[in-house]
Amino acid sequence: MPTLDWIGKKAVVNHHRQVPYRLLKCDAALSAGDADAGNLLVRGDNLLALKALLPYYAGKVKCIYIDPPYNTGNEGWVYNDNVNSPEIRRWLGKVIGKDAEDLSRHDKWLCMMYPRLALLRDFLTEDGAIFVSIDDNEVQNLRGVMDEVFGARNFVATIIWQKNYAPKASAKHFSEDHDYIVVYAKFADTWGPHLMPRTEKQDTMYKNRDDDPRGPWRPNNLAARNYYSKGTYRIQCPGGRVIEGPPRGSYWRVSEETFKELDKDNRIWWGKDRNSVPAPKIFLSEVKQGVVPMTIWPYTEAGHTQDAKKEVVSLVDFGDSDEVFITPKPTRLLERVLTVGADKDSLILDSFAGSGTTGHAVLKANAADGGRRRFILVEMDETICREVTAQRLTRVIKGYGDTPGLGGGFRYCTLGEPLFNADGGIAECVSFADLARHVFFTETGVPIPKQPRKVSALLGVHAGKGVYLLYNGVLGDKSVKGGNVLTGSVLATLPPHDGPKVIYGAGCRLGAERLRREGVTFKQVPYEIKVT
Ligand SMILES: C[S@@+](CC[C@H](N)C(=O)[O-])C[C@H]1O[C@@H](n2cnc3c(N)ncnc32)[C@H](O)[C@@H]1O
């Protein structure tokens, strides 16, 4: 299979593994509404934020939507749509080294995206999918990099969203009126989109021309261009006409036997004259409750960019500043993504949050149908995060002007210290709960199960294996009597688990034979804890 190469690729393909785990700190003053609603807005570079979030949410997100910088090369914008922000420039310099100077803007974009997509994949549930907004500047690079990270076989579709309602007279060539939304599933074989609700317009196609007691129906075409092995028979119409077979190059879509059965059940429409090409009836009462989503999303259904800007301006106070956030997506677009890609109780992740449209759409969907969807948003730019994203969410939750609040709430978080210091020691600020979450996740690859209030050395069981952490404060006292060292008496007091055990502790006084007999693998804290 062809693969994509670019300058700096070698430095970034495994980079996500080296990113240190950090603590998350919640800021109550910038949070709003119900703090326990399960929603988070994290301010920080999403590479660090995603790594910090993994121990909590790996394998738990049903729907990821991201709207990364499009990399249009337009440097003049206040809110950059490229990868030239100071944070990303610094990061590229650090990760790529001196080659960073030779990177083209496409190389930089790919270097930025690869490790972030690699982390995002780890958040998806087995039945989850990722939706990525993009335009022609990077769509082909995006497809290449997504093929590598998610697997080409997991490509689902490229949706075309009609973002403008009128042509741009200033266009150099064509007026570009659409964006793409590229969709990959974790496993495309088993993933399926939810159906879209039927619209009135779609239902008006169903009529009842012959007063069929089964209600309105629409005629289907009996001829199809695909090959149907049983379908080239002669048809005798009730009005006398003989049809020798389907039009050249096509086939009848049902066998002669099925056709006769359908006709007997009055499921064939022969036209008013009873001499037309027969059409099988499709009854409204028998079609699926919704409509299979199409890959073209017109602005009449999914909103357009002017809608989106108006929405943000009505929700965020930009004061006298001209610096209005100029790249939002309309809430209707995100509502559609949620309809197709999320359940009523799904966790939804957007790691390029911008003005917070994804969070807004989640709150709106919950208010409309009583769902319990939750969102995690990440935004790197501090001004945007505090003054646009948080402000918008707060107003939507509490209400603004004459618009009542939708309810819900979110916690505003920032990134704290890495869990481990430069020497590999546990940072002083790390609590037992922090270390426990980290140890369980790095040992098992899944988040720690919900803990009862009482602290226990048995953190949880995964795939039959019990994971234990011996602690004292967080290992403040490393002496044998301090409870952090695995001795015969400590082992006897540990909560029981029938099966293999992995025990993390500051030391071990049991011999290899005893450990084998007891089914214990001992791992020394901190050296045998994975730190990145
Ligand atoms: C195109 S905007 C997203 C707009 C959003 N969909 C909306 O409806 O408002 C991209 C956003 O990603 C943010 N961003 C860029 N690089 C980032 C990174 N490494 N981590 C987190 N956010 C980032 C930018 O600051 C910008 O706000």
The ligand as an SDF file (V2000), in Angstrom:
LIG
                    3D

 27 29  0  0  0  0  0  0  0  0999 V2000
  -10.7480   25.9260   13.1850 C   0  0  0  0  0  0  0  0  0  0  0  0
  -10.7680   26.2880   14.8410 S   0  0  0  0  0  0  0  0  0  0  0  0
  -12.0610   25.2720   15.4780 C   0  0  0  0  0  0  0  0  0  0  0  0
  -13.3870   25.9280   15.3810 C   0  0  0  0  0  0  0  0  0  0  0  0
  -14.4970   25.1900   16.0730 C   0  0  0  0  0  0  0  0  0  0  0  0
  -14.8770   23.9880   15.3630 N   0  0  0  0  0  0  0  0  0  0  0  0
  -15.6970   26.0700   16.2480 C   0  0  0  0  0  0  0  0  0  0  0  0
  -16.7930   25.7220   15.7980 O   0  0  0  0  0  0  0  0  0  0  0  0
  -15.5490   27.1310   16.8320 O   0  0  0  0  0  0  0  0  0  0  0  0
   -9.3200   25.4630   15.4160 C   0  0  0  0  0  0  0  0  0  0  0  0
   -9.0370   25.7370   16.8670 C   0  0  0  0  0  0  0  0  0  0  0  0
   -8.0400   24.8280   17.3070 O   0  0  0  0  0  0  0  0  0  0  0  0
   -7.1810   25.4930   18.1910 C   0  0  0  0  0  0  0  0  0  0  0  0
   -5.8990   24.7630   18.1740 N   0  0  0  0  0  0  0  0  0  0  0  0
   -4.9330   24.7900   17.2310 C   0  0  0  0  0  0  0  0  0  0  0  0
   -3.9180   23.9690   17.5780 N   0  0  0  0  0  0  0  0  0  0  0  0
   -4.2730   23.3960   18.7640 C   0  0  0  0  0  0  0  0  0  0  0  0
   -3.6420   22.4630   19.6390 C   0  0  0  0  0  0  0  0  0  0  0  0
   -2.4480   21.9540   19.3610 N   0  0  0  0  0  0  0  0  0  0  0  0
   -4.2780   22.1120   20.7860 N   0  0  0  0  0  0  0  0  0  0  0  0
   -5.5060   22.6190   21.0770 C   0  0  0  0  0  0  0  0  0  0  0  0
   -6.1330   23.5260   20.2840 N   0  0  0  0  0  0  0  0  0  0  0  0
   -5.5370   23.9100   19.1390 C   0  0  0  0  0  0  0  0  0  0  0  0
   -7.0680   26.9060   17.6330 C   0  0  0  0  0  0  0  0  0  0  0  0
   -6.6800   27.8150   18.6480 O   0  0  0  0  0  0  0  0  0  0  0  0
   -8.5000   27.1380   17.1430 C   0  0  0  0  0  0  0  0  0  0  0  0
   -9.2730   27.7430   18.1290 O   0  0  0  0  0  0  0  0  0  0  0  0
  1  2  1  0
  2  3  1  0
  2 10  1  0
  3  4  1  0
  4  5  1  0
  5  6  1  0
  5  7  1  0
  7  8  2  0
  7  9  1  0
 10 11  1  0
 11 12  1  0
 11 26  1  0
 12 13  1  0
 13 14  1  0
 13 24  1  0
 14 15  1  0
 14 23  1  0
 15 16  2  0
 16 17  1  0
 17 18  1  0
 17 23  2  0
 18 19  1  0
 18 20  2  0
 20 21  1  0
 21 22  2  0
 22 23  1  0
 24 25  1  0
 24 26  1  0
 26 27  1  0
M  CHG  2   2   1   9  -1
M  END
$$$$
